[in-house]
Structure formats: C-alpha cells, structure tokens
Amino acid sequence: MKDLLKKVFSQKTSSPIFVGFGTFSIFTFIVFPGLTAANTILNILSGIVGLFTIMFLYYYINMDKFVDKIMHIEPGETELDYISKDEIEKIKKNTLLFKFFFIDFKKKYTVPIHNGI
C-alpha cells in the first residue's frame, strides 16, 4: 500500500497536475480579469503575465521530464527480416502501380467545377 501511494503521489505524477491547476488558476483569477479591466496598464501587465504563463507551459511540456532518461532502443528483429527481397520488390511495384493508376484515374474522371450563373 505504501509503494502504491508513493507511485501515485510521486513528483513525476503530481507535478503535471499542479502545473495544470496553477495555469488554470493564473488565467482565471489574474489574466482574464486584468484583460477585462478598464485600466490600460493593468491590461498590459495581465497580458504579459498570460504570455509568460503560456511560455512556461510550452517549455514545461516540451521538457523530457516525463521520460526517465533518453530512451535508447536497441536495433533488433523486425517483420521485414522475415520477408524475402522478391516480396518486398512486389510490394514496391504494386504501390507504384496503384499510385500511377490512381493519379491517372483522377485526371480522366474528375468533373470540373462549374459556377452556376
């Protein structure tokens, strides 16, 4: 039970929640009331606070904080290792033929758009 609580309330789990609630609170109680006020200086200051909040949130999301370390995936087997080279060539030819006929079909059978007068 103690390990479960440590996992649930760890910094990795709780930090995004607190950042989300903090951002919501800053916009709800500081930025939006400041932007709707009749004072120009207060409008500018609340806009700057909102801009810095968005910048902080952007950089917080882009941090590699949720990944423990840089994930390095070792190269290994894939499904392409089990397909013969002949089958791979067939697949490439089929996709090229499909693309060619699809483009050709679109050119032949598209209906031009008419503007009704």
Contact map, one row per residue, 1 for C-alpha under 8 A:
111110000000000000000000000000000000000000000000000000000000000000000000000000000000000000000000000000000000000000000
111111000000000000000000000000000000000000000000000000000000000000000000000000000000000000000000000000000000000000000
111111100000000000000000000000000000000000000000000000000000000000000000000000000000000000000000000000000000000000000
111111110000000000000000000000000000000000000000000000000000000000000000000000000000000000000000000000000000000000000
111111111000000000000000000000000000000000000000000000000000000000000000000000000000000000000000000000000000000000000
011111111100000000000000000000000000000000000000000000000000000000000000000000000000000000000000000000000000000000000
001111111100100000000000000000000000000000000000000000000000000000000000000000000000000000000000000000000000000000000
000111111100110000000000000000000000000000000000000000000000000000000000000000000000000000000000000000000000000000000
000011111110110000000000000000000000000000000000000000000000000000000000000000000000000000000000000000000000000000000
000001111111110000000000000000000000000000000000000000000000000000000000000000000000000000000000000000000000000000000
000000001111111000000000000000000000000000000000000000000000000000000000000000000000000000000000000000000000000000000
000000000111111100000000000000000000000000000000000000000000000011000000000000000000000000000000000000000000000000000
000000111111111110000000000000000000000000000000000000000000000000000000000000000000000000000000000000000000000000000
000000011111111111000000000000000000000000000000000000000000000000000000000000000000000000000000000000000000000000000
000000000011111111100000000000000000000000000000000000000000000000000000000000000000000000000000000000000000000000000
000000000001111111110000000000000000000000000000000000000000000000000000000000000000000000000000000000000000000000000
000000000000111111111000000000000000000000000000000000000000000000000000000000000000000000000000000000000000000000000
000000000000011111111100000000000000000000000000000000000000000000000000000000000000000000000000000000000000000000000
000000000000001111111110000000000000000000000000000000001000000000000000000000000000000000000000000000000000000000000
000000000000000111111111000000000000000000000000000000000000000000000000000000000000000000000000000000000000000000000
000000000000000011111111100000000000000000000000000000000000000000000000000000000000000000000000000000000000000000000
000000000000000001111111110000000000000000000000000000000000000000000000000000000000000000000000000000000000000000000
000000000000000000111111111000000000000000000000000010001000000000000000000000000000000000000000000000000000000000000
000000000000000000011111111100000000000000000000000000000000000000000000000000000000000000000000000000000000000000000
000000000000000000001111111111000000000000000000000000000000000000000000000000000000000000000000000000000000000000000
000000000000000000000111111111100000000000000000010010000000000000000000000000000000000000000000000000000000000000000
000000000000000000000011111111110000000000000000010000000000000000000000000000000000000000000000000000000000000000000
000000000000000000000001111111111000000000000000000000000000000000000000000000000000000000000000000000000000000000000
000000000000000000000000111111111000000000000000000000000000000000000000000000000000000000000000000000000000000000000
000000000000000000000000111111111100000000000100000000000000000000000000000000000000000000000000000000000000000000000
000000000000000000000000011111111110000000000110110000000000000000000000000000000000000000000000000000000000000000000
000000000000000000000000001111111111000000000100000000000000000000000000000000000000000000000000000000000000000000000
000000000000000000000000000111111111100000000000000000000000000000000000000000000000000000000000000000000000000000000
000000000000000000000000000001111111100001101110000000000000000000000000000000000000000000000000000000000000000000000
000000000000000000000000000000111111100001110110000000000000000000000000000000000000000000000000000000000000000000000
000000000000000000000000000000011111110000100000000000000000000000000000000000000000000000000000000000000000000000000
000000000000000000000000000000001111111101100000000000000000000000000000000000000000000000000000000000000000000000000
000000000000000000000000000000000001111100100000000000000000000000000000000000000000000000000000000000000000000000000
000000000000000000000000000000000000111111100000000000000000000000000000000000000000000000000000000000000000000000000
000000000000000000000000000000000000111111110000000000000000000000000000000000000000000000000000000000000000000000000
000000000000000000000000000000000000001111111000000000000000000000000000000000000000000000000000000000000000000000000
000000000000000000000000000000000110101111111100000000000000000000000000000000000000000000000000000000000000000000000
000000000000000000000000000000000111111111111110000000000000000000000000000000000000000000000000000000000000000000000
000000000000000000000000000000000010000111111111000000000000000000000000000000000000000000000000000000000000000000000
000000000000000000000000000000000100000011111111100000000000000000000000000000000000000000000000000000000000000000000
000000000000000000000000000001110110000001111111110000000000000000000000000000000000000000000000000000000000000000000
000000000000000000000000000000100110000000111111111000000000000000000000000000000000000000000000000000000000000000000
000000000000000000000000000000000000000000011111111100000000000000000000000000000000000000000000000000000000000000000
000000000000000000000000000000100000000000001111111110000000000000000000000000000000000000000000000000000000000000000
000000000000000000000000011000100000000000000111111111000000000000000000000000000000000000000000000000000000000000000
000000000000000000000000000000000000000000000011111111100000000000000000000000000000000000000000000000000000000000000
000000000000000000000000000000000000000000000001111111110000000000000000000000000000000000000000000000000000000000000
000000000000000000000010010000000000000000000000111111111000000000000000000000000000000000000000000000000000000000000
000000000000000000000000000000000000000000000000011111111100000000000000000000000000000000000000000000000000000000000
000000000000000000000000000000000000000000000000001111111110000000000000000000000000000000000000000000000000000000000
000000000000000000000000000000000000000000000000000111111111000000000000000000000000000000000000000000000000000000000
000000000000000000100010000000000000000000000000000011111111100000000000000000000000000000000000000000000000000000000
000000000000000000000000000000000000000000000000000001111111110000000000000000000000000000000000000000000000000000000
000000000000000000000000000000000000000000000000000000111111111000000000000000000000000000000000000000000000000000000
000000000000000000000000000000000000000000000000000000011111111000000000000000000000000000000000000000000000000000000
000000000000000000000000000000000000000000000000000000001111111000000000000000000000000000000000000000000000000000000
000000000000000000000000000000000000000000000000000000000111111100000000000000000000000000000000000000000000000000000
000000000000000000000000000000000000000000000000000000000011111111000000000000000000000000000000000000000000000000000
000000000000000000000000000000000000000000000000000000000000011111111000000000000000000000000000000000000000000000000
000000000001000000000000000000000000000000000000000000000000001111110000000000000000000000000000000000000000000000000
000000000001000000000000000000000000000000000000000000000000001111110000000000000000000000000000000000000000000000000
000000000000000000000000000000000000000000000000000000000000000111111110000000000000000000000000000000000000000000000
000000000000000000000000000000000000000000000000000000000000000111111100000000000000000000000000000000000000000000000
000000000000000000000000000000000000000000000000000000000000000100111110000000000000000000000000000000000000000000000
000000000000000000000000000000000000000000000000000000000000000000111111000000000000000000000000000000000000000000000
000000000000000000000000000000000000000000000000000000000000000000101111100000000000000000000000000000000000000000000
000000000000000000000000000000000000000000000000000000000000000000000111110000000000000000000000000000000000000000000
000000000000000000000000000000000000000000000000000000000000000000000011111000000000000000000000000000000000000000000
000000000000000000000000000000000000000000000000000000000000000000000001111100000000000000000000000000000000000000000
000000000000000000000000000000000000000000000000000000000000000000000000111110000000000000000000000000000000000000000
000000000000000000000000000000000000000000000000000000000000000000000000011111000000000000000000000000000000000000000
000000000000000000000000000000000000000000000000000000000000000000000000001111101000000000000000000000000000000000000
000000000000000000000000000000000000000000000000000000000000000000000000000111111100000000000000000000000000000000000
000000000000000000000000000000000000000000000000000000000000000000000000000011111110000000000000000000000000000000000
000000000000000000000000000000000000000000000000000000000000000000000000000001111110000000000000000000000000000000000
000000000000000000000000000000000000000000000000000000000000000000000000000011111111000000000000000000000000000000000
000000000000000000000000000000000000000000000000000000000000000000000000000001111111000000000000000000000000000000000
000000000000000000000000000000000000000000000000000000000000000000000000000000111111101100000000000000000000000000000
000000000000000000000000000000000000000000000000000000000000000000000000000000001111111100000000000000000000000000000
000000000000000000000000000000000000000000000000000000000000000000000000000000000011111110000000000000000000000000000
000000000000000000000000000000000000000000000000000000000000000000000000000000000001111111000000000000000000000000000
000000000000000000000000000000000000000000000000000000000000000000000000000000000011111111100000000000000000000000000
000000000000000000000000000000000000000000000000000000000000000000000000000000000011111111110000000000000000000000000
000000000000000000000000000000000000000000000000000000000000000000000000000000000000111111111000000000000000000000000
000000000000000000000000000000000000000000000000000000000000000000000000000000000000011111111100000000000000000000000
000000000000000000000000000000000000000000000000000000000000000000000000000000000000001111111110000000000000000000000
000000000000000000000000000000000000000000000000000000000000000000000000000000000000000111111111000000000000000000000
000000000000000000000000000000000000000000000000000000000000000000000000000000000000000011111111100000000000000000000
000000000000000000000000000000000000000000000000000000000000000000000000000000000000000001111111110000000000000000000
000000000000000000000000000000000000000000000000000000000000000000000000000000000000000000111111111000000000000000000
000000000000000000000000000000000000000000000000000000000000000000000000000000000000000000011111111100000000000000000
000000000000000000000000000000000000000000000000000000000000000000000000000000000000000000001111111110000000000000000
000000000000000000000000000000000000000000000000000000000000000000000000000000000000000000000111111111000000000000000
000000000000000000000000000000000000000000000000000000000000000000000000000000000000000000000011111111100000000000000
000000000000000000000000000000000000000000000000000000000000000000000000000000000000000000000001111111110000000000000
000000000000000000000000000000000000000000000000000000000000000000000000000000000000000000000000111111111000000000000
000000000000000000000000000000000000000000000000000000000000000000000000000000000000000000000000011111111100000000000
000000000000000000000000000000000000000000000000000000000000000000000000000000000000000000000000001111111110000000000
000000000000000000000000000000000000000000000000000000000000000000000000000000000000000000000000000111111111000000000
000000000000000000000000000000000000000000000000000000000000000000000000000000000000000000000000000011111111100000000
000000000000000000000000000000000000000000000000000000000000000000000000000000000000000000000000000001111111110000000
000000000000000000000000000000000000000000000000000000000000000000000000000000000000000000000000000000111111110000000
000000000000000000000000000000000000000000000000000000000000000000000000000000000000000000000000000000011111110000000
000000000000000000000000000000000000000000000000000000000000000000000000000000000000000000000000000000001111111000000
000000000000000000000000000000000000000000000000000000000000000000000000000000000000000000000000000000000111111100000
000000000000000000000000000000000000000000000000000000000000000000000000000000000000000000000000000000000000111110000
000000000000000000000000000000000000000000000000000000000000000000000000000000000000000000000000000000000000011111000
000000000000000000000000000000000000000000000000000000000000000000000000000000000000000000000000000000000000001111100
000000000000000000000000000000000000000000000000000000000000000000000000000000000000000000000000000000000000000111110
000000000000000000000000000000000000000000000000000000000000000000000000000000000000000000000000000000000000000011111
000000000000000000000000000000000000000000000000000000000000000000000000000000000000000000000000000000000000000001111
000000000000000000000000000000000000000000000000000000000000000000000000000000000000000000000000000000000000000000111
